[in-house]
Amino acid sequence: MSRTDVLVHSGAEALTAAAAARLITTVADVQSSRGVASVVLTGGGTGVGVLEQVRLSPARDAVDWANVNVFWGDERFLPAGDPERNETQARKALLDHVDVDPQRVHPMAPSDGRFGDDADEAAAHYAQVLATIAGPAAEMPVPDFDVLMLGVGGEGHTASLFPETPYVHETSRTVVGVHDCPKPPPTRISLTLPALRNAREAWMMTTGEAKAEAVTSALAGTSPAEVPAAGVRGRERTLWLLDREAASQVT
């Protein structure tokens, strides 16, 4: 049965350092038992900060990076190499500095790739990539993610699922093209809530007083239509990693 834990850190730097240490340990433990671990990355200051802390950690080589499957929870639909893309930031922060297997790194398509500016086609392709890796016997056509890392916005969005948009209500597709996004850029690709819930552990990471109300609402079980972050949970564990300001309204 899944459980929810809340861990509060003194500040953003302490949070990213602790999450990086936790990520290294978790991935190494998974590899010791199964050989290959699967991780879903996120963007934003906290998500990228965790990857930077992993890169700087003296323990980073405890992970066999060649046997880590890397995915993304969402992506800004921008040209390849654009500094605002989550992929670009993740490569700069960590992936370009460790011995990852390029065949195990699965970025979402850029807007200047094979699908042109068709975000829906790019999303459908990513869904097919996930289904192929999961295999025909999988209950959900996405891989069994070991760790899913996500940020939380001030209005409660997570990945690129925003409140009161059609995408937060999606139940049949695992990946969607997101249009008219309320934050720039307006076009994105995102895993849906059913896909995000296929992680063994879901880590919801955020900092700052501006996120406090959304955090409290999500933990209180507010409808995902209103607070999409409330709709994410790990199959075994949901871990909220917060700084004191983001946790200031949590009882």
C-alpha positions in Angstrom: 0.0 0.0 0.0 1.3 3.4 -1.0 2.3 5.9 1.8 3.0 9.6 1.8 5.9 11.2 3.6 6.8 14.8 4.0 10.4 15.9 4.6 11.2 19.5 5.4 14.6 21.0 4.8 16.1 24.3 6.0 16.3 25.7 2.5 16.6 25.1 -1.2 20.3 24.1 -1.2 19.8 21.7 1.7 16.8 20.2 -0.1 18.7 19.6 -3.4 21.7 18.1 -1.6 19.5 15.7 0.4 17.5 14.7 -2.7 20.7 14.1 -4.7 22.0 11.8 -1.9 18.7 10.0 -1.8 18.7 9.6 -5.6 22.2 8.1 -5.7 21.3 5.7 -2.9 18.0 4.7 -4.3 19.3 4.1 -7.8 22.3 2.1 -6.5 20.0 0.0 -4.4 17.7 -0.8 -7.3 20.7 -1.7 -9.5 22.1 -4.0 -6.8 18.8 -6.0 -6.9 17.7 -5.7 -10.5 20.7 -4.4 -12.5 18.9 -1.5 -14.3 17.1 1.5 -12.8 14.7 3.8 -14.4 14.4 7.5 -13.5 12.1 10.3 -14.7 13.7 13.7 -14.6 12.1 17.1 -14.2 13.2 20.7 -15.0 13.0 23.9 -13.0 15.4 25.2 -10.5 14.9 22.4 -8.0 15.0 19.6 -10.5 18.1 20.9 -12.2 19.7 21.7 -8.8 19.3 18.0 -7.7 21.2 16.9 -10.8 23.9 19.4 -10.3 24.3 18.1 -6.7 24.5 14.6 -8.0 27.3 15.6 -10.4 29.3 17.2 -7.6 28.7 14.4 -5.1 31.8 12.2 -4.3 29.3 9.3 -4.2 28.0 9.7 -7.7 30.1 6.7 -9.0 28.1 4.4 -6.7 25.6 4.5 -9.6 26.3 2.5 -12.7 25.2 5.2 -15.1 25.4 3.0 -18.1 22.5 1.0 -16.6 20.1 3.9 -15.9 17.1 4.4 -18.1 16.4 8.2 -18.3 13.0 9.7 -19.1 11.3 13.0 -18.7 8.0 13.9 -17.2 7.5 16.8 -19.5 9.3 19.0 -22.0 9.1 22.5 -23.5 8.4 22.0 -27.2 11.4 24.0 -28.4 14.3 23.4 -30.9 17.0 20.9 -30.0 19.6 22.4 -27.7 17.4 25.3 -26.6 18.6 26.3 -23.2 15.0 26.3 -21.9 14.5 22.6 -22.7 14.6 20.3 -19.8 16.8 17.9 -21.8 19.4 20.6 -22.4 19.5 21.6 -18.8 19.7 17.9 -17.6 22.6 17.2 -20.0 24.5 20.3 -18.8 23.8 19.6 -15.1 24.6 15.9 -15.1 24.1 13.6 -18.1 27.1 15.0 -20.1 29.4 14.3 -17.1 28.6 10.6 -16.4 28.8 7.5 -18.6 25.2 7.2 -19.6 24.3 4.9 -22.4 22.8 7.1 -25.2 20.4 4.2 -26.0 19.0 4.4 -22.5 18.4 8.2 -22.6 14.9 9.0 -23.9 14.2 12.7 -24.5 11.0 14.0 -25.9 11.2 15.3 -29.5 12.2 18.9 -30.1 10.1 21.3 -32.3 12.7 21.1 -35.1 12.9 17.3 -35.2 11.2 14.7 -37.3 7.7 15.8 -36.3 8.2 19.4 -37.0 6.0 21.7 -35.0 3.3 19.0 -34.4 3.5 18.5 -30.6 0.6 16.0 -30.7 2.5 13.7 -33.1 5.7 14.1 -31.0 3.6 13.1 -27.9 2.2 10.1 -29.6 5.7 9.0 -30.6 6.9 9.3 -27.0 4.0 7.3 -25.9 5.0 4.6 -28.3 8.6 4.7 -27.1 7.3 4.1 -23.5 5.0 1.3 -24.6 7.8 -0.5 -26.5 10.1 -0.3 -23.4 7.3 -1.5 -21.1 6.6 -4.5 -23.3 3.3 -6.1 -24.3 2.7 -7.8 -20.9 2.7 -4.5 -19.0 -0.6 -3.5 -17.4 0.2 0.2 -18.1 2.0 1.0 -21.4 4.8 2.8 -19.7 7.9 1.4 -18.0 8.1 0.7 -14.3 9.7 3.9 -13.2 11.8 3.5 -10.0 12.0 7.2 -9.2 9.8 10.0 -10.6 10.9 13.5 -9.8 8.5 16.4 -10.3 8.2 20.0 -9.3 5.1 21.8 -8.2 4.0 25.3 -9.4 2.4 28.0 -7.3 -1.0 27.2 -8.8 -0.5 23.5 -8.2 0.7 22.4 -11.7 3.1 19.5 -12.1 4.9 18.3 -15.2 3.0 20.4 -17.8 -0.5 19.6 -16.4 -2.2 22.9 -15.3 -5.4 23.3 -13.3 -8.7 23.2 -15.1 -7.2 22.2 -18.5 -8.3 19.2 -20.6 -5.0 17.5 -20.1 -5.4 17.0 -16.4 -8.5 15.0 -17.1 -6.8 12.6 -19.6 -7.3 8.9 -18.7 -6.6 7.0 -21.9 -3.4 8.5 -23.3 0.0 8.4 -21.5 1.5 11.4 -23.2 -0.1 14.5 -24.6 0.8 17.6 -26.5 -0.1 20.6 -24.3 -1.3 23.7 -26.1 -2.0 27.3 -24.9 0.0 26.6 -21.7 -0.6 29.4 -19.2 3.2 29.7 -18.7 5.7 30.2 -21.6 6.4 28.5 -23.8 2.8 27.8 -24.8 3.4 24.4 -26.3 4.8 21.4 -24.4 4.7 17.7 -24.1 3.7 16.0 -20.9 3.1 12.6 -19.3 -0.5 12.3 -18.1 -1.5 11.5 -14.5 -2.1 7.8 -15.3 1.5 7.6 -16.6 2.9 9.6 -13.7 1.3 7.2 -11.3 3.3 4.3 -12.6 6.4 5.1 -10.6 7.4 3.1 -7.6 8.4 6.3 -5.8 7.1 9.8 -6.7 9.2 12.7 -5.4 7.3 16.0 -5.3 10.0 18.7 -4.8 9.4 22.4 -4.4 10.6 25.5 -2.4 9.4 28.9 -1.5 6.5 30.6 0.3 4.7 31.0 -3.1 4.2 27.2 -3.2 2.9 26.8 0.3 -0.8 27.0 -0.5 -0.5 24.5 -3.4 1.4 22.1 -1.3 -1.1 22.2 1.5 -4.0 21.7 -1.0 -2.3 18.8 -2.7 -1.6 17.1 0.6 -5.2 17.7 1.7 -6.5 15.7 -1.3 -7.9 18.6 -3.3 -9.2 17.5 -6.7 -6.4 17.1 -9.3 -8.6 19.2 -11.7 -7.9 22.1 -9.3 -4.4 21.1 -8.1 -2.8 18.6 -10.5 0.0 17.8 -8.1 -2.6 16.2 -5.9 -3.2 13.6 -8.6 0.4 12.2 -8.5 1.3 9.3 -6.2 3.9 6.6 -6.2 2.8 2.9 -6.2 4.8 2.4 -3.1 5.7 5.8 -1.8 5.0 9.5 -2.4 7.7 11.7 -1.0 7.2 15.5 -0.6 10.6 17.2 -0.4 10.0 20.8 0.8 11.9 23.7 2.3 10.5 25.4 5.4 8.8 28.1 3.4 7.0 25.7 1.1 6.0 23.7 4.1 4.9 26.7 6.2 1.2 25.9 5.9 1.4 22.1 6.3 0.0 20.9 9.6 
